[in-house]
Amino acid sequence: MDASVEPIPLQRLALLFVPVLIVVVIQIRWALSARTSLYAIGRMLLQLLLIGYVLLFLFESEHAVLVSLVLVVMITVSSWIALRPIATERRRLYPAALMAITVAGLPVLFLTTKWVLDITPWYAPRYLIPLAGMIFASAMNSVSIAAERYVSEFSSGLNHVAARRKAFEAALIPLINSLLAVGLVSLPGMMTGQVLAGISPLIAVRYQILVMCMLFGSSGIAVACYLYWSKLSYRTPDSKQVQ
């Protein structure tokens, strides 16, 4: 198998913006705000173009300090974005989200790179940064779902324990669906990328198992830590507070 990947011509890549624009048109036709979608699409393009150049620089430099700074930025930004659904409480709950993603993400990242993949040096950016991005992004999404669901359930009158249980279950739904669907419905990013690059599917499967366990473990732990540490002080209808 050819272990090279053909670059995608920009004119062909632009074709995939057709279904994206269809979704935006649907939002406008249904009297929904398309501003957030357009902003997110534009931001995605800008961020990916910038990170491409940043990664080229990091891969060539391989400085531990620079790689560590990248990890700090990833954790800081992902923790802030995770609380977007509850923007009014974002500043107060940011420390809980930050600690949760850090405590859950870094040990799993270390376990993956040092003990499973045996990467040397530990800060090799070509491996560490993509894996860290997967971990922190997954934890961010899971914490975001849990935070929004907890507020919704607690505000509707459930006590802290019941709201926490509902929030934890909701946060795990996308992760469990991914575990159930992988190999039957979907070939996730890591495996697809390796197969397209000419790697044996049997080898790609091992890496995909690594990724699925890595994401499920780190995201689940992050959600549990966030729900434990946040302990929102929203008042229930009977004016009781979470202690």
N, C-alpha and C positions, 0 to 999 in steps of 0.2 A: 504493500500500500504506500501511496505517496504521502510522506509526512509533512507536506507543505500545504499552506492554506492560501487560496487565491484571493488577492485583495478585491474588495467589492467596488466596482466603479461607482462614482458619486451619482451619476445619472440613474443607475439602476437602484441604488439605495434610496433615492428620492421617491421611487414608486411606492415604498411602504408608508409614505406620508398620506397616501390617498385614503386608506381606511381610518387613519388618525383624523383626517379632516372630516370624514363622514360622521364620526362620533361628535366632533365639535358642532357640525351642522345640526345634528339631532338635538344636542343640548340647546342650541339657539331656537330651533323650531318648536321645542317643547317648553319654551319660556324659562329655561334654566340658565344660570350664569355659566358662560364658557370661559370667563376670565381666568379662573383658577387652572383650568385645563391648558389654556394657551400659555399662561405663565409657567406652568410645570413643564410643558414641552420645550419652551424656549430655554428655560433654566437647564433642562436635561442636556440639550444640545451644547450649551455653553460649558457646562460642567464637564461633559465627556471630552470635548475638544481640549479643554485646559488640562484635564487629568492625563490625557494622552501624552502631552509634552512633559508634565510633571513626572510621570512614571518612566519615561525615557531617561530623564535626568537622574532619577533615583536608582534605576537599574544600572546605570553606568557609574554612579558615585559609590553606592553601597556603604554609606556611613551610618553607624548605629544611632547616632544622635538624630539625624534627619529622619530615619525610619521611626524612631520613637516619637518624634514630633508629629509625624503623620498619624500614628495611632492615637495620640492625644486629641488631635483635631477630629478624627473619626468618632471617638467616644463623645467628645463635647458636642459636636453637631448632631449626632444621632440621638443623644439624650434630649436635646432641645426640640428636635423635630417630632420625637415620640409623643410629646405632650401637646401637639397641635390641636387635637380634637377637644381639649379642655383648656383653651388658651387663657381663660380668665384665671385659672389656677396654676398657670405654667411656672411662674417665678417661684411660687411657694413649694411646688412639688419637684422642681428641677433637681435639687440635691438627691432626692430619692431615686429618680430616674437615672441620674448620673452614676450613683453608687451601684444600682442594680445592674446596669449594662456593663459597668467596669468589673464588678465582682463575678458576674456570670461569664463575661466574654473573655477576659484575659487568661484565666486558668484553662479554659477550653482551647483557646488559641495556643497556649504553651504546650498543652497535652498533645495537640494535633501536630504541631511543627517539630517539637523536640522528641517526643516519645513514639509517635506513630510514623511520621515522615522522616524523622532523624535529619532535619535540615541543619547544615553547617555552613556559615555561622548562623546563629539563631536569628539574626536580623536580615537575612538574605531577602531583599525587598521583592524579588520576583515571585517568591512563595508567600512571604509573610503578609504583604499588603493585600493581595487578592483574597486570601483566606480570612484575614481580619475584616475586610469589607463585607464578606458573606455573613460572618458571625454578627457583627454590629448592626448590619441592616436588618437581619432577621429578628434580632433582639429588639431593635427599635420598633418594628412593625407589631411585634407581639405585645410589647409594653403599651404601645399606642392603643391597640384594641382593648387591652385589659383596663387601661385608665378610663377610656370612654365608657366602657360597659359598667365599671364599678360605680362611676358617678351616676349613670342612668339608673342602675338598680338601687343604689343607696338612696337617691333622691326620691324614688318611687315608694320608699317605705321599708325596704328590706333592712335587716340589721347587718352589721359589719361582716359577720361570718358568712351569711347567706350571699351577700353582695360579692364578697371576695370569691366564693365558690363559683358563682355565675361568671364573674370576670375571668377567672382562670380557665374555665371550660371554654369560653368564647375565644380567648387568646390562642388556645391550642387547636382550634378547628382548622385553620389553614395548614398548620404543620401536620396534623394527623391526616388530613386529606392528601397532602403531598406524599406521605408515607404509603397510603393506600393506593395512590394512583401511579406512583413511579414504576416504570417498566410496562405498565398496562395502558395507561392513558398518555403519559408524558415521559420524555427523555430529558431530564433537567439540564441546566446550562453546563455544568461541569462535564457531564458525560457526552452531551452533544458536541461541545467544543473539542473534546479529545477525539471523538469519532471522526469529526470533520477534518481534524488535523492528521488523520491516518493512524491513530493509536488503536490497538486491538480492543474490540468491545469487551473482552474478558478483563483486560487491565482497567478500562474505563469504568467498569462496574465496581471494582474495588474502591476507586476514588469517589464514585458516587455514593457508596455506602458510607465512606468517611464523611462526606459532606452532609448527608442526611442525618446521621447521628450527631455530628457537630452542631448543626443548626437546631435540631430538636432539643438537645441537651442544654445548650447555651440560652436559647429563647425561653424554654420552660423555667429554668433557674432564674433568669432575669425577671420574668413575670412574677414569680413567687417572691423574690426579694423586693420588687417594687411594691407589691400589694402589702407586704409585711411592714415595710418601712414608711410608706406614705401615710397610712392610717388617716384618711381624709376626715376632716372635722365638719363635714356637711351635717346639717341638722335634719333629722327625720321629722315627719309630721307631728310626732309627739314630743318634739324639741329635745330629744336625747341626742347626745353626741358620741362619736367613736372615741374611745379612750386609748 
